[in-house]
Amino acid sequence: MLKVVRSGEPLAPARPSLLDVGCGYGHLYATACDLSIALDFHGIDLCSEMISSARASHPTATWHVGDLFGFVKPRSFDYLVSNGVLTQKLDVPFPDMDCYARTLVQTMFAACRFGIAFNLMTTRVNFMQPHLYYKNPIEFLAWCMEEVTPCVHLDHSYRAYDYTLYLYRDEVFGAVGRTGVSA
């Protein structure tokens, strides 16, 4: 998820702000610290117990209890990430989960100055669990390019059953040479 932060881009700040949507216990912040990635880190999660733990473990970051939809304003963070939020559907019907996934992506993108990253379960598997949310990578990539931004990167190259999409503002980074698919 931290690959979304592009160091060395001319318009990116030296210490960009990042909102981790569904941050849980704050493991992404710990990873950023371990990798010496300087961030103005914010995390938000619905679970107050997880946020309490994140605050206790990582007091130098900012933690919020709540959901994204009433929290963010347009272009209020440089980057937003969401790891694992769109991989489970539990008992939610697929059409409702599709609507939620699209709304979450659009809300995250509206709140970013530079880009977002999120992951979904891939349909390129030989077995599917009924409680997980699987989405065809090419279909979701096409939707992102048509409805959100043409400046995208799809990473389906790691050994897991999910893939990550990175979406960038084309007016900031320019669409030329920024669209990529890794498989």
PyRosetta script that sets phi, psi and omega in degrees:
from pyrosetta import init, pose_from_sequence

init()
pose = pose_from_sequence("MLKVVRSGEPLAPARPSLLDVGCGYGHLYATACDLSIALDFHGIDLCSEMISSARASHPTATWHVGDLFGFVKPRSFDYLVSNGVLTQKLDVPFPDMDCYARTLVQTMFAACRFGIAFNLMTTRVNFMQPHLYYKNPIEFLAWCMEEVTPCVHLDHSYRAYDYTLYLYRDEVFGAVGRTGVSA")
pose.set_psi(1, -32.0)
pose.set_omega(1, -177.6)
pose.set_phi(2, -71.9)
pose.set_psi(2, -11.8)
pose.set_omega(2, 176.1)
pose.set_phi(3, -63.9)
pose.set_psi(3, -17.1)
pose.set_omega(3, 179.1)
pose.set_phi(4, -63.9)
pose.set_psi(4, -29.6)
pose.set_omega(4, -179.5)
pose.set_phi(5, -75.8)
pose.set_psi(5, 117.8)
pose.set_omega(5, -176.9)
pose.set_phi(6, -102.4)
pose.set_psi(6, 103.1)
pose.set_omega(6, 177.6)
pose.set_phi(7, -77.2)
pose.set_psi(7, 147.5)
pose.set_omega(7, 177.7)
pose.set_phi(8, 87.5)
pose.set_psi(8, -6.3)
pose.set_omega(8, 175.5)
pose.set_phi(9, -69.5)
pose.set_psi(9, 138.2)
pose.set_omega(9, -173.3)
pose.set_phi(10, -60.6)
pose.set_psi(10, -30.8)
pose.set_omega(10, -177.4)
pose.set_phi(11, -95.0)
pose.set_psi(11, -10.1)
pose.set_omega(11, -177.7)
pose.set_phi(12, -76.3)
pose.set_psi(12, 136.8)
pose.set_omega(12, 177.8)
pose.set_phi(13, -71.1)
pose.set_psi(13, 160.6)
pose.set_omega(13, -179.6)
pose.set_phi(14, -64.9)
pose.set_psi(14, -32.9)
pose.set_omega(14, 179.0)
pose.set_phi(15, -127.6)
pose.set_psi(15, 80.0)
pose.set_omega(15, -175.0)
pose.set_phi(16, -68.6)
pose.set_psi(16, 152.7)
pose.set_omega(16, 175.6)
pose.set_phi(17, -85.0)
pose.set_psi(17, 140.7)
pose.set_omega(17, -179.9)
pose.set_phi(18, -137.7)
pose.set_psi(18, 131.4)
pose.set_omega(18, 174.5)
pose.set_phi(19, -108.5)
pose.set_psi(19, 122.4)
pose.set_omega(19, 177.2)
pose.set_phi(20, -95.8)
pose.set_psi(20, 107.8)
pose.set_omega(20, -177.3)
pose.set_phi(21, -85.7)
pose.set_psi(21, 119.9)
pose.set_omega(21, -174.0)
pose.set_phi(22, 77.2)
pose.set_psi(22, 47.4)
pose.set_omega(22, -169.8)
pose.set_phi(23, -71.6)
pose.set_psi(23, -17.0)
pose.set_omega(23, -179.2)
pose.set_phi(24, 59.8)
pose.set_psi(24, -129.3)
pose.set_omega(24, -177.2)
pose.set_phi(25, -85.2)
pose.set_psi(25, 1.9)
pose.set_omega(25, 177.4)
pose.set_phi(26, 90.6)
pose.set_psi(26, 23.4)
pose.set_omega(26, -178.4)
pose.set_phi(27, -63.5)
pose.set_psi(27, -33.2)
pose.set_omega(27, 179.6)
pose.set_phi(28, -65.9)
pose.set_psi(28, -37.8)
pose.set_omega(28, 176.6)
pose.set_phi(29, -62.4)
pose.set_psi(29, -43.4)
pose.set_omega(29, 178.4)
pose.set_phi(30, -61.0)
pose.set_psi(30, -40.3)
pose.set_omega(30, 177.9)
pose.set_phi(31, -63.9)
pose.set_psi(31, -43.6)
pose.set_omega(31, 178.4)
pose.set_phi(32, -59.8)
pose.set_psi(32, -41.5)
pose.set_omega(32, 178.0)
pose.set_phi(33, -64.5)
pose.set_psi(33, -44.2)
pose.set_omega(33, 179.1)
pose.set_phi(34, -60.9)
pose.set_psi(34, -33.3)
pose.set_omega(34, -179.7)
pose.set_phi(35, -89.6)
pose.set_psi(35, 3.9)
pose.set_omega(35, -178.6)
pose.set_phi(36, 56.9)
pose.set_psi(36, 39.6)
pose.set_omega(36, 174.8)
pose.set_phi(37, -93.4)
pose.set_psi(37, 111.8)
pose.set_omega(37, -177.6)
pose.set_phi(38, -77.5)
pose.set_psi(38, 117.2)
pose.set_omega(38, -178.8)
pose.set_phi(39, -136.7)
pose.set_psi(39, 148.2)
pose.set_omega(39, 164.3)
pose.set_phi(40, -88.0)
pose.set_psi(40, 89.0)
pose.set_omega(40, -167.0)
pose.set_phi(41, -90.2)
pose.set_psi(41, 132.3)
pose.set_omega(41, 174.6)
pose.set_phi(42, -128.3)
pose.set_psi(42, 141.5)
pose.set_omega(42, 175.6)
pose.set_phi(43, -127.6)
pose.set_psi(43, 145.9)
pose.set_omega(43, 176.4)
pose.set_phi(44, -135.8)
pose.set_psi(44, 138.1)
pose.set_omega(44, 178.9)
pose.set_phi(45, -153.9)
pose.set_psi(45, 151.1)
pose.set_omega(45, 178.0)
pose.set_phi(46, -73.6)
pose.set_psi(46, -24.6)
pose.set_omega(46, -174.2)
pose.set_phi(47, -87.2)
pose.set_psi(47, 108.9)
pose.set_omega(47, -177.0)
pose.set_phi(48, -64.8)
pose.set_psi(48, -31.3)
pose.set_omega(48, 179.0)
pose.set_phi(49, -65.8)
pose.set_psi(49, -39.6)
pose.set_omega(49, 178.1)
pose.set_phi(50, -65.7)
pose.set_psi(50, -41.4)
pose.set_omega(50, 179.0)
pose.set_phi(51, -65.2)
pose.set_psi(51, -40.5)
pose.set_omega(51, 176.7)
pose.set_phi(52, -59.5)
pose.set_psi(52, -42.3)
pose.set_omega(52, 178.1)
pose.set_phi(53, -66.2)
pose.set_psi(53, -42.3)
pose.set_omega(53, 178.6)
pose.set_phi(54, -61.6)
pose.set_psi(54, -42.8)
pose.set_omega(54, 178.9)
pose.set_phi(55, -61.7)
pose.set_psi(55, -42.3)
pose.set_omega(55, -179.2)
pose.set_phi(56, -67.8)
pose.set_psi(56, -39.7)
pose.set_omega(56, -177.4)
pose.set_phi(57, -79.5)
pose.set_psi(57, -31.2)
pose.set_omega(57, -172.7)
pose.set_phi(58, -136.0)
pose.set_psi(58, 72.5)
pose.set_omega(58, -175.4)
pose.set_phi(59, -69.9)
pose.set_psi(59, -11.5)
pose.set_omega(59, -178.9)
pose.set_phi(60, -84.9)
pose.set_psi(60, -9.0)
pose.set_omega(60, 175.6)
pose.set_phi(61, -98.2)
pose.set_psi(61, 170.2)
pose.set_omega(61, 179.1)
pose.set_phi(62, -108.1)
pose.set_psi(62, 130.0)
pose.set_omega(62, -174.4)
pose.set_phi(63, -123.6)
pose.set_psi(63, 140.3)
pose.set_omega(63, -177.1)
pose.set_phi(64, -131.1)
pose.set_psi(64, 138.6)
pose.set_omega(64, 171.3)
pose.set_phi(65, -95.3)
pose.set_psi(65, 127.5)
pose.set_omega(65, 178.2)
pose.set_phi(66, 150.6)
pose.set_psi(66, -172.1)
pose.set_omega(66, 176.3)
pose.set_phi(67, -114.7)
pose.set_psi(67, 164.2)
pose.set_omega(67, -172.9)
pose.set_phi(68, -65.7)
pose.set_psi(68, -36.7)
pose.set_omega(68, -166.2)
pose.set_phi(69, -63.3)
pose.set_psi(69, -36.4)
pose.set_omega(69, 177.1)
pose.set_phi(70, -96.9)
pose.set_psi(70, 1.3)
pose.set_omega(70, -171.7)
pose.set_phi(71, -97.9)
pose.set_psi(71, -44.5)
pose.set_omega(71, -171.1)
pose.set_phi(72, -91.8)
pose.set_psi(72, 151.2)
pose.set_omega(72, 172.9)
pose.set_phi(73, -111.9)
pose.set_psi(73, 161.6)
pose.set_omega(73, 178.7)
pose.set_phi(74, -55.1)
pose.set_psi(74, 131.8)
pose.set_omega(74, 177.5)
pose.set_phi(75, 50.7)
pose.set_psi(75, 45.0)
pose.set_omega(75, -178.3)
pose.set_phi(76, -91.0)
pose.set_psi(76, -12.6)
pose.set_omega(76, 176.3)
pose.set_phi(77, -133.9)
pose.set_psi(77, 151.1)
pose.set_omega(77, 176.2)
pose.set_phi(78, -66.7)
pose.set_psi(78, -45.1)
pose.set_omega(78, -178.2)
pose.set_phi(79, -136.2)
pose.set_psi(79, 149.7)
pose.set_omega(79, 171.7)
pose.set_phi(80, -130.6)
pose.set_psi(80, 142.4)
pose.set_omega(80, 176.7)
pose.set_phi(81, -133.3)
pose.set_psi(81, 154.2)
pose.set_omega(81, 175.8)
pose.set_phi(82, -145.9)
pose.set_psi(82, 111.6)
pose.set_omega(82, -176.8)
pose.set_phi(83, -112.1)
pose.set_psi(83, 113.6)
pose.set_omega(83, 175.6)
pose.set_phi(84, 93.0)
pose.set_psi(84, -14.0)
pose.set_omega(84, -178.9)
pose.set_phi(85, -65.8)
pose.set_psi(85, -37.4)
pose.set_omega(85, -177.8)
pose.set_phi(86, -98.6)
pose.set_psi(86, 22.9)
pose.set_omega(86, 177.5)
pose.set_phi(87, -104.3)
pose.set_psi(87, -20.6)
pose.set_omega(87, 179.0)
pose.set_phi(88, -112.1)
pose.set_psi(88, 141.3)
pose.set_omega(88, 174.7)
pose.set_phi(89, -120.9)
pose.set_psi(89, -14.5)
pose.set_omega(89, -177.4)
pose.set_phi(90, 54.2)
pose.set_psi(90, -117.9)
pose.set_omega(90, -178.9)
pose.set_phi(91, -100.8)
pose.set_psi(91, 8.4)
pose.set_omega(91, -178.0)
pose.set_phi(92, -72.2)
pose.set_psi(92, 131.2)
pose.set_omega(92, 177.4)
pose.set_phi(93, -62.6)
pose.set_psi(93, 148.8)
pose.set_omega(93, -177.9)
pose.set_phi(94, -53.7)
pose.set_psi(94, -45.1)
pose.set_omega(94, -179.8)
pose.set_phi(95, -60.1)
pose.set_psi(95, -37.6)
pose.set_omega(95, 177.9)
pose.set_phi(96, -68.4)
pose.set_psi(96, -38.8)
pose.set_omega(96, 178.4)
pose.set_phi(97, -67.5)
pose.set_psi(97, -38.3)
pose.set_omega(97, 175.5)
pose.set_phi(98, -58.6)
pose.set_psi(98, -45.5)
pose.set_omega(98, 179.4)
pose.set_phi(99, -62.9)
pose.set_psi(99, -44.8)
pose.set_omega(99, 178.8)
pose.set_phi(100, -61.5)
pose.set_psi(100, -45.1)
pose.set_omega(100, -178.7)
pose.set_phi(101, -59.7)
pose.set_psi(101, -46.4)
pose.set_omega(101, -179.8)
pose.set_phi(102, -65.3)
pose.set_psi(102, -41.1)
pose.set_omega(102, 178.7)
pose.set_phi(103, -64.8)
pose.set_psi(103, -41.7)
pose.set_omega(103, 178.5)
pose.set_phi(104, -62.2)
pose.set_psi(104, -46.4)
pose.set_omega(104, -179.4)
pose.set_phi(105, -62.4)
pose.set_psi(105, -45.8)
pose.set_omega(105, 179.8)
pose.set_phi(106, -64.1)
pose.set_psi(106, -39.2)
pose.set_omega(106, 178.9)
pose.set_phi(107, -66.8)
pose.set_psi(107, -43.8)
pose.set_omega(107, 177.3)
pose.set_phi(108, -61.4)
pose.set_psi(108, -44.8)
pose.set_omega(108, -177.2)
pose.set_phi(109, -65.9)
pose.set_psi(109, -37.8)
pose.set_omega(109, 177.5)
pose.set_phi(110, -63.0)
pose.set_psi(110, -29.3)
pose.set_omega(110, -176.9)
pose.set_phi(111, -88.2)
pose.set_psi(111, -5.5)
pose.set_omega(111, -177.2)
pose.set_phi(112, -97.0)
pose.set_psi(112, 151.1)
pose.set_omega(112, 170.9)
pose.set_phi(113, -90.1)
pose.set_psi(113, -32.7)
pose.set_omega(113, -174.1)
pose.set_phi(114, -122.2)
pose.set_psi(114, -49.4)
pose.set_omega(114, -177.1)
pose.set_phi(115, -172.4)
pose.set_psi(115, 171.0)
pose.set_omega(115, 178.6)
pose.set_phi(116, -135.9)
pose.set_psi(116, 161.5)
pose.set_omega(116, 173.7)
pose.set_phi(117, -142.0)
pose.set_psi(117, 142.4)
pose.set_omega(117, 178.1)
pose.set_phi(118, -156.9)
pose.set_psi(118, 160.4)
pose.set_omega(118, 179.5)
pose.set_phi(119, -125.2)
pose.set_psi(119, 155.2)
pose.set_omega(119, 177.5)
pose.set_phi(120, -137.8)
pose.set_psi(120, 159.5)
pose.set_omega(120, 175.2)
pose.set_phi(121, -75.6)
pose.set_psi(121, 138.7)
pose.set_omega(121, -179.3)
pose.set_phi(122, -84.3)
pose.set_psi(122, 149.6)
pose.set_omega(122, 173.5)
pose.set_phi(123, -85.1)
pose.set_psi(123, -2.8)
pose.set_omega(123, -179.8)
pose.set_phi(124, -84.9)
pose.set_psi(124, 58.4)
pose.set_omega(124, 180.0)
pose.set_phi(125, -134.0)
pose.set_psi(125, 164.9)
pose.set_omega(125, 178.7)
pose.set_phi(126, -101.1)
pose.set_psi(126, 1.4)
pose.set_omega(126, 178.0)
pose.set_phi(127, -154.1)
pose.set_psi(127, 138.9)
pose.set_omega(127, 179.5)
pose.set_phi(128, -123.7)
pose.set_psi(128, 137.8)
pose.set_omega(128, 175.6)
pose.set_phi(129, -87.4)
pose.set_psi(129, 135.6)
pose.set_omega(129, -176.0)
pose.set_phi(130, -65.9)
pose.set_psi(130, -22.2)
pose.set_omega(130, -178.5)
pose.set_phi(131, -88.9)
pose.set_psi(131, -4.0)
pose.set_omega(131, -179.0)
pose.set_phi(132, -100.8)
pose.set_psi(132, 155.8)
pose.set_omega(132, -178.8)
pose.set_phi(133, -103.3)
pose.set_psi(133, 110.1)
pose.set_omega(133, 179.8)
pose.set_phi(134, -103.1)
pose.set_psi(134, 137.8)
pose.set_omega(134, 179.1)
pose.set_phi(135, -139.9)
pose.set_psi(135, 132.2)
pose.set_omega(135, 177.7)
pose.set_phi(136, -60.1)
pose.set_psi(136, 123.5)
pose.set_omega(136, -176.6)
pose.set_phi(137, -59.5)
pose.set_psi(137, -40.4)
pose.set_omega(137, -177.7)
pose.set_phi(138, -69.3)
pose.set_psi(138, -39.2)
pose.set_omega(138, 178.7)
pose.set_phi(139, -65.0)
pose.set_psi(139, -44.1)
pose.set_omega(139, -178.8)
pose.set_phi(140, -71.3)
pose.set_psi(140, -36.1)
pose.set_omega(140, 174.7)
pose.set_phi(141, -59.3)
pose.set_psi(141, -46.4)
pose.set_omega(141, 179.6)
pose.set_phi(142, -60.9)
pose.set_psi(142, -42.4)
pose.set_omega(142, 178.3)
pose.set_phi(143, -62.0)
pose.set_psi(143, -45.1)
pose.set_omega(143, 179.6)
pose.set_phi(144, -59.4)
pose.set_psi(144, -43.9)
pose.set_omega(144, -178.1)
pose.set_phi(145, -68.2)
pose.set_psi(145, -32.7)
pose.set_omega(145, -179.9)
pose.set_phi(146, -83.4)
pose.set_psi(146, -36.9)
pose.set_omega(146, -171.0)
pose.set_phi(147, -106.1)
pose.set_psi(147, -18.3)
pose.set_omega(147, -174.3)
pose.set_phi(148, -118.9)
pose.set_psi(148, -63.5)
pose.set_omega(148, -177.9)
pose.set_phi(149, -161.7)
pose.set_psi(149, 145.9)
pose.set_omega(149, 174.5)
pose.set_phi(150, -82.0)
pose.set_psi(150, -5.2)
pose.set_omega(150, -175.0)
pose.set_phi(151, -95.5)
pose.set_psi(151, 90.3)
pose.set_omega(151, -170.9)
pose.set_phi(152, -133.0)
pose.set_psi(152, 161.4)
pose.set_omega(152, 171.3)
pose.set_phi(153, -143.2)
pose.set_psi(153, 128.4)
pose.set_omega(153, 177.5)
pose.set_phi(154, -110.0)
pose.set_psi(154, 123.7)
pose.set_omega(154, 177.7)
pose.set_phi(155, -114.0)
pose.set_psi(155, 107.9)
pose.set_omega(155, 179.2)
pose.set_phi(156, -119.1)
pose.set_psi(156, 23.3)
pose.set_omega(156, -169.4)
pose.set_phi(157, -98.0)
pose.set_psi(157, -7.3)
pose.set_omega(157, -178.3)
pose.set_phi(158, -92.7)
pose.set_psi(158, 162.2)
pose.set_omega(158, -174.3)
pose.set_phi(159, -85.0)
pose.set_psi(159, 81.4)
pose.set_omega(159, 175.5)
pose.set_phi(160, -154.7)
pose.set_psi(160, -178.5)
pose.set_omega(160, -179.6)
pose.set_phi(161, -103.2)
pose.set_psi(161, 21.1)
pose.set_omega(161, 177.8)
pose.set_phi(162, -131.3)
pose.set_psi(162, 175.3)
pose.set_omega(162, 176.2)
pose.set_phi(163, -140.3)
pose.set_psi(163, 159.6)
pose.set_omega(163, -179.1)
pose.set_phi(164, -118.0)
pose.set_psi(164, 136.0)
pose.set_omega(164, 173.7)
pose.set_phi(165, -110.8)
pose.set_psi(165, 134.3)
pose.set_omega(165, 176.2)
pose.set_phi(166, -114.3)
pose.set_psi(166, 125.1)
pose.set_omega(166, 179.4)
pose.set_phi(167, -119.8)
pose.set_psi(167, 132.9)
pose.set_omega(167, -177.4)
pose.set_phi(168, -124.2)
pose.set_psi(168, 153.4)
pose.set_omega(168, 174.9)
pose.set_phi(169, -74.1)
pose.set_psi(169, 119.7)
pose.set_omega(169, -177.6)
pose.set_phi(170, -70.5)
pose.set_psi(170, -27.3)
pose.set_omega(170, 178.6)
pose.set_phi(171, -73.0)
pose.set_psi(171, -16.5)
pose.set_omega(171, 178.7)
pose.set_phi(172, -92.0)
pose.set_psi(172, -52.4)
pose.set_omega(172, -174.7)
pose.set_phi(173, -101.2)
pose.set_psi(173, -11.6)
pose.set_omega(173, -178.7)
pose.set_phi(174, 78.8)
pose.set_psi(174, 130.6)
pose.set_omega(174, -176.0)
pose.set_phi(175, -73.8)
pose.set_psi(175, -24.4)
pose.set_omega(175, -176.8)
pose.set_phi(176, -66.5)
pose.set_psi(176, 122.1)
pose.set_omega(176, 177.5)
pose.set_phi(177, 77.7)
pose.set_psi(177, 7.0)
pose.set_omega(177, -177.4)
pose.set_phi(178, -108.2)
pose.set_psi(178, -5.0)
pose.set_omega(178, 178.4)
pose.set_phi(179, -92.2)
pose.set_psi(179, 127.8)
pose.set_omega(179, -178.6)
pose.set_phi(180, -150.1)
pose.set_psi(180, 151.2)
pose.set_omega(180, 175.2)
pose.set_phi(181, -129.9)
pose.set_psi(181, 123.9)
pose.set_omega(181, 176.0)
pose.set_phi(182, -111.0)
pose.set_psi(182, 135.0)
pose.set_omega(182, 178.2)
pose.set_phi(183, -135.4)
pose.dump_pdb("model.pdb")
